[in-house]
Amino acid sequence: MSVSGKAFDFQLLKRVLKAVRPQRRLLLAAVSITVFLAFLSPVRPLLVQYTIDTYVLGQRTGNLAVYAIIMISVLLVEAIGQFSSGYVSNLLGQSVIRDLRTKVYNHVLSLNVKYFDRNPIGMLITRVVSDIETIASVFTEGIVIVFGDLLQLSVVLFVMFYTDWQLSLICISTIPLLLIATNIFKNGIKSAFQDVRNQVARLNTFVQEHISGMSVIQVFSREEEELKKFKAINREHAAAHIRSVWHYSIFLPVVEILSAVSLGLLIWLGADGVMDGRFTVGNLIAFTMYVNMLFRPIRTLADRFNTLQMGMVSSERVFKLLDETDALEPESGKIIPENLNGDIEFRKIWMAYKDDDWVLRDLSFSVKRGTTVAIVGATGSGKTTIINLVNRFYEYQKGEILLDGLPLYDYDISFLRSEIAVVLQDVFLFSDSIANNISLNNPEITQQMIEQAAHEVGADEFIRKLPGGYAFNVMERGSMLSAGQRQLIAFIRAYLYNPAILVLDEATSSVDAETEDLIRIATEKLTRNRTSIIIAHRLATVQKADQIIVMDKGQVLESGNHQELLAKNGKYRKLYELQFAAEV
């Protein structure tokens, strides 16, 4: 779906309006108020015309006060109507984007991990936050207001021609020129606003990535170079805004000039008409008010079109994200067994992240229920890919993975992931309390359950020493804790959720000796009577495994227990001797 090359895309607008359906009562209220104000707008000039011709020039004072009160009342009603219109339109806009943002975020949650590999986080933040916020303006300052302005123009023109067609023709004599200017303006502003939104996404992406990687920038003293990059992006962002302002800055003076020309022609020709009796003074004064009513909406239409166009550009980007289907979670079965044993079997699996660049090649192995399998090998041998396939973060191209004898794809994907706990080397913690990071805000998990799990894992002591204990805020990504402490939090979480399958990915590769001892104790507790897959570089952590699989370039080189592999005098023995010699 693209609107490139079009000044306005009505198919896109139609899709935006579909988002209003749940809020159609608010839309109806906003439209009703707008229609009322449009029909009320010519009442004041008509009252002024009648009052001047009948009472002022006629030198009658009988009901003059009554008409003055009526005009004041009309002004008050208009003021109340404008307040109501603004309030209801904003309420409509915020209600729509609240629902739309929820829908978009829910869609983002359903996307596969590979989608996030290809798309910058900053870009997604722009879509979910600022782009959707811009869509609100389509309703608060766009569609309803534009409809009201166009309706007011129609009503005012009808009243003008009904009152005096000659003065009406004088007033609208410059309208054709104005229409030409408006057409030029709207074509130019489209591409300008697309550029603005692209530069906003680019700026957000740069800032998000570089703030997240600030430690790397400072360690390598790259502050000056990164500042130069930021300045370049910031200049392009400012230039994009200036280009949009340039179009707008030209259009407004053109409208003002044409408005002044219409008013000058009206006074010049209208004054002659008053002199020779063709027009009344009341006519002339009323039509000067009509000129303002004609050109004021046209002047603001520039603003409205500006806002509406920006909202439509943002809408296109948001809907493009909602239309993303290639990266959606794959179709899964509906099987949700009462109990999962945990028997896993890989049968001739071939897997590539891109084209035919195979990461796993004809891989076959099995993990029996309640046993622990360790997978070792050099970086890039495919160890982590195995985890991604078991969790269905990625899909394999050939072969079959069985779980309890059934194809992995036959299981409900939410159930599947709830039965697999993964403890990664780089544990991600949210900026929240330790308790909430353990429970993931699951209301069914009590504080007592959290503390009991921490005690079983052996982490209760270090948690209670922290300020606030379990209420201690670990800050973004758990920056207030050490790598080992974050690992222990992840172990508690896994223990608490009691999964059928446990996966430990390099869980002790970056911790101190004391924490490693705690993690080994926790590992023994977690792996007991549970199907476990341990991935590690350090062979000391996997010697007690029931089976050890040695991988290289996506294939199984050797398999067996620790003693069997040592006896084979193969790759495992070489790795073991290298690590043992290094530790000695």
N, C-alpha and C positions, 0 to 999 in steps of 0.2 A: 504494500500500500504506500503510495507516494503522492505527494502533492506538488512535487517539483515542477516548475514551469507554469504553474497555475497561480493566478492572483488569489483565488479562493476555491476551496474544494468543498462542494456542498454534500458530497458523500461522507466526507469526514465530519462535517457539521451534523449530519443526520446521525452519525454514530455517537457523537458527543451528546446529542439530545436524548439518545436512548438511556444514557446514564441518569437522566432526570426522572425517569419513570417512578422510582420509589418515592420521589419528592414532588409528585405532580400537583399535590394540593398547594404547596408553596409556590410552584410555578403558576398555577391558576390565580392565586392571590396576587402575585407580582404583576401578571398580565392585566388583571382586572383593575388594579390601581393605576397602571400605566394608561389603559384605555380611558379611564375616568379623567385623568389629568389632561390627556390629549383633547378631549371634547370640552374640557373646562377652559383651556388656554385662550380661545378667542372671545370669551365672555367679557373680560376686562376691556379690551378695545371697543367692543360694541357698547358697553356701558359708558365709556368715556365719550364716544361719538354722540350717543343719544343725549347725555347730560350737557355737553357743550352746545349742540345744536338747539336743544329744546329749552334749557334753563339759562345757560350763560349768555348765548347770543340772543335768546328770546327774552332775556331779562325777567325770568320767572324764578321765584325762590320757594314756591310752595312745597315741593317734595325733594328739593335739592339735598337736604340732610338725609333723607331716606336712601337716596341713591349713593350717597357717600358711605353710609353704613353698609349698604349692599356690596360696594366695591371693597371695603375693608374686610367684610366677611368672606368674599371670594378669595382675597389674598391669604387670609388665615387658612381657609380650606385647602388652597394650593400648597401652603407651607406644610400643613399636616400630611397632605397626600405625598409630597416629595420626601418627607421624613419616613413615612410608612413604606414608600417605594424603595428607598435606599436600604432600610432595615430588612425588609422581606427579601430583597435581591441578595444582600450579603448573607442572610440566613440560608437562602437557597444555595448559593455558591459554596458555603462552608459545609453544608450538609451533603452536597453532591461529592465534593472532593474527599470528605471523610469516608464515604462509602467506597469511592474509587481508590483511595490510597490503601484501604484495607484489602480491596480486591487485588491490587497490584502487588502488595507485600505478600499476600497469600500465594499469588502466582510465583513470586520470586522464591518462596519457600519450597515450591514444588519443582524447581529447576534442578537439573542434574549438576553434579560437581563440575563436569567438563565445561558447562556454560560459564562458570565463574573463572575457569582457567583462561578463557578467551576474552572475557570482558572485564575492564577495570572496575574496581569497587567504587571509585569516585563517580564514574558514569552512572552506575546504578543508584547511587545516593542522589544524584541530580534528578533522575527519573522519578524516584519515590517521593522526594521532598520538594525541590524548587519547581520542577516541571508541573507537578500536580497542583502546586500552589498557584502557578500561573493560570492553570485551567479554571480556577475559581473566578478569575476576572472575566471569563467568557460569560458568566451569569451575572456577576455583580456590576460590571460596567460594559458588557457586550450585548448579548442577544436581546435581553428585555429592554434595555435602554435604547438600543438602535431601533427596535420595533416601535417603542414609544415616540422617538424622534420622528420616524418616518410617518407614523400615524398623525402626529401633531402637524407635520408639514401638509399632509393631505387635508386635514380638517381646516387649517388656516387658509390654504389655497381655495378651498370650496367656499368658505365664508367671504374671502376677499372678492372672488369673482361674482358671488351672489350680491355683494354690496355694490361693487363698481368694477366692471370688467376693464375699463380704460386705465384706471389707476393700478389695477392688478397687472396688466401687461407692462406698465412702466416698471413696477417692482421686480418682475421676474426677467427683465430684459437681459440681465447679465448671467442668468442661470446656465445657459448653454456653455459659456466660457468656464463656469465653475465645474460643470460636469466633466469637461475635457481635463481640467487640472486634477480633479479627483481621480480620474482613470489613470493618469500618469503616476500620481502619487501611490495608489494602491499597488500598481505593478512593481514599483521600485522598492516599496517597504517590505514586500514578501521575502525577497532574497536577503534583505538586510536583517530581518528578524531570525531567519534560519541561521545566519552566520552568528548572530548574538547567542542563540541557544547552544550552538556547537562550541563556541568559545567558553561559555559558562561550564559546560560539561568537561572541557579540556582543562580548565583552571581547577575545578573541583578534583579531578583525577590527580593532577600534579600535586596539589596541596595534601590530599589524603595520603598518597603514596610516600611523599617525602617527610611528612610528619611521622608516619608509622616507621619509616626507616631513618629517623633522625640520628640514632646512635651510630649507624654506619657512616653517615655524612660527617659527623663530628670526629669519629675515630680516624678517618682518612683525610681530615681537614679539607673537605670539599665544599665548605660553606660559600666561598666566593663564587665558585663555578656554578653551584646550584642556584645562587641568587641571580646570576646572569640569565640562566634558563627561565627562572620565574619572571624576571623583568620582561623578557621577550614575549612570554605567554600573556603577561599582564598588559603589555602594550597592544597586542593583537585583540585582546578582550575589550580594551578601551576603544580601539579603532573601530571595532564592530558596532559598539554603541554609538559612536560619533557618526558613523554612516547612517544609522537609523534616524538619529536626531537631525541630520542634514536634510533628509527628505521632509521631515516634519516641519523644520524651520522654514523651508521654502513654501510649503503648502499654506500655513497659517496666514502669512502676510498677503498671499494671493486672495484668500477668502476675505480678509479685512478690506483690501482695496476694492474688490468687487462689491462688497457690502456698502462701502462708502459711495461708490459710483451709483448704485441703485438708490440710495437715500438722497444723493444730490439731484439725480434726475427727477425723483418724486417731488422734492421741494420746488425745483425749478418749474417743471411742467404743471405740478399740482397747484402752485401759487397762481399761475396764469388762469387755471381753471376756476379757482376761487374768485379771481377778479371778474371773470366774465360770467360767473354764476353757474358754471357746469358742475362744480364740486362745492361742498360745504366745508367750513373750517373743521367741523367734527370729523368729516371724511378724511381730510388731510392728516390730522393728528392721529386718528385711528390707524391709518395706513403706515405712518412712521413706526408705530408699535408693531404692525404686522411685519414690516421689513426686518425688525430685530428678531421677531419670532421665526422668520424664515431662515435668516442667516446664523442665528445662534445655534440651532440644532446642526446646521451644516458645518459650522466651526467645530462644534464638539464631536461631530461625526468623524473628524480627523483623529481625535483622541480615541473615540470608540473603535474605529477601524484599527488604529494602532494597537489597542489593547486586545481586540478580537483576533487580530492576525497573530500576535504573540501567543495568545492562548491556543490558537489552532496549530501553530508550529509545535508547541509543547504537547498538544493532544496527539499529533502525528507520532511523536517520539514515544509517548506513553503507550499508545495502542500498538506500536511496533513491538514493544516489549511484551505486551499482553498476547500478541500474535505469535510469539516465539514458541514453536512447537518441536523443533528438532531436538532441543535440549531438555524437553520435558521428561519427567520420570517415565521410564518405559512401562508399557502395560504389564501388569502382574496378575497372578492368579488370585483366588479368593480363599485358599486353604489357610485355616487358622486352627491348628491342632491344639488339644487341651494340654499336651505335654510334648516338648521337643527333646528328643534324645541327644542329638548333636553329632550324629555320624555324618562326616563330610567326605565326598569323593570328587576329585578332579579327573575327568576323563578326556585325554587328548585335547587340552585347551590351547587354543591359539588366540592371542590377544594383541592388538596394536592400538595405540592412542591416535595414530595418524597413518592413513593409507596402509601400506604393507610393511611398515617399519615395526616388525614383530618384537614385542617385549617378552611375551611368553611363547614358547614353541613346543607344541605337542606335549604339554605338561600333564603328567598323571601322578597322582598320589592320593592317599586316603588317611583320614584321621578318625580313629574309632572313638566311640562314646566314652567320655570320662578320661581320655588319655591326653597327654601333652606332647605336642609335636613342635620341635624347634626348627626354624628355617634360617640357615646361615649362608653367607655368600658375599661377594664384593658388591660395592655400590653399583647399581644399574643391572643387577642380576635378575630383578623382577620380584623381589621379596614383598615390597610394599604393594605392588600391583595385585598380589594375591588377596590382600586385605580389601582392596577396592572392589574386587570381583565378588568376594563373599558378602560384602555389604550392598552390592549392586550400585555402587557409586559410578561404575563404568560397566560396559557390556563387552563380552568377549565375542569374537567373530566365528570361531569354530569350536567344536567339542561340546561338552556338557558338564555341568556341576550338579551333583546330587546332594540333597540334604535329607537324611533319614530315608534314602532310597527314592525320593521324589525329586524331579527337576526343580532347581532353585526358583525358576520363573513361575512355578505353580503356587508359590506361597504369597500371601498378602505381604506387600513390601513393608508396610508399617509394622506388622507383626514380626517380620523377619529382622528388622533392625532393632526392635525392642528386645530381641533375644540374643543380640550380639553386642557385647561391651568391648570398646576399643580404648586402650590406653596408649597414647602416642608419645613420641619422644618430646615433641613441642606441645605441651598441654595448653589448650586455650581456656582461659577463665574470663568470665564476664566481670564488669565493674559492679560488683555486688558483694554481699556478705559471703563468708565461707559456707555458712549453712545453705544459702540459696544456690551457690555454685555446686554444692553436693546434691541437693534435691532437685535442682533445675526448676524450682518453684512449683513442684508437684504437690498439690494440696493434700494428697493421700499420705505423704511422708511427713511424719511428726518430728519434732525436735529430738524426742527421746530416741527415735529410730536412727537419726543422724548421728547422735552421740554414741549410741551402741555400736554402729558400724565403724566409726572412727576408733573406738576402743579395740574392736576386734582386729582392725588392720594395723593398729599400733601407732596411730597418728594423733590420738586424743591429747597426749601430753604436750606436744609442740603447739597444738591449736590453742589450748587453754593458756599458754604463756603469752599469746598475742594480745594486744590491747583490745578488750571487748570479746575475746575468745571467738566463739562461733559467729558473732556479729561483726567481726573484723572485716572491713571492706578491702578487698585485694586490689582494687583499682583496675584500670584497663589492662586486659590480657594477663592479669595476675602479677603486675610489675612489683607489688609489695612483698612477694614471696620469692624464695629461691627456686631454682629449677627442680631440686629434689622435693621441696615442699609442694610445688604444683603437681608433681608426679603422685605424691601421697594423696592429695585431694582427689585426683582422678581415680586412684585405687579405691578410695572410700566410696566414690560415686558408683564405680563398677560393682563393688561388693554389695552396696545397698540395693541396686536394681536386680541383683541375683539373676544374671543372664544364663542361658544354656550354653553359650559359646563365649569364650574370652579370648581377646586378641591383644597381645602386648607387643608394641612396635618400638624397639630400641629403648625400652622403658628404663634402663639403668645406664645408658651410654654417657650421660652428662651430669652425674651426681657424685657427691663426695662419698668416701668410704663408709661413714656413719649412716648416711641416708641410704646408701646402697644396701646395708645390712637390714634396715627397716623395710626396704622395698622387697628384699628377698623373702623376708618373713611374710610380708603381705602377699607376695606372689604364691607362696606355698599355700596360704589360706584360700586364695582365690581360685587356684587351679585344682584344688582337691575335689575329686569326683565331678569334674567339669571338663568338657571338651575345650582344650586350650591350644592356641597357636602362638608361639613366641618367636619373634623375629629379633635377631641380635647380631652385633659384630663381636661382642665379647663372649667368648666361648665358656668362660667361667659361669655364666648365668644360665647355661642350657645343658650342663652336663647331666642333670638329673632327669632330663626329658625322656619320655618313653621312646620317642623316635626323633632322630635328627636328620633333616634333609639338607644336603649341600647343593646349592644352585649356582649356575654360571650361564650367563647369556640366555636366561629364560628357560633353561632345561635343568633336569635333575641329574647331577653327576653321581652322587652317592646317597645312600640312606641306611639308617640303622641306629642303634643306641651308641652312646659315647665309646664304650669299650670295643664294640664291633668295628666302628669307624677307625679307631686308632689301629686296630689289628690289620685293617685293609691297607694301611700305609699309603693312603691316597691324598686327595686334596685336603680333607679334614685334618689329617695328621700334620700336614705342612702348616696349615693355619694355626693349629694348636701349638705347635713347636715355636712358631714365630711369636705368637702372643705370650707364651710362657717365657721365652727368652727375653722379650721386651720387659715383662713385669719383674723378672729377676734382675 
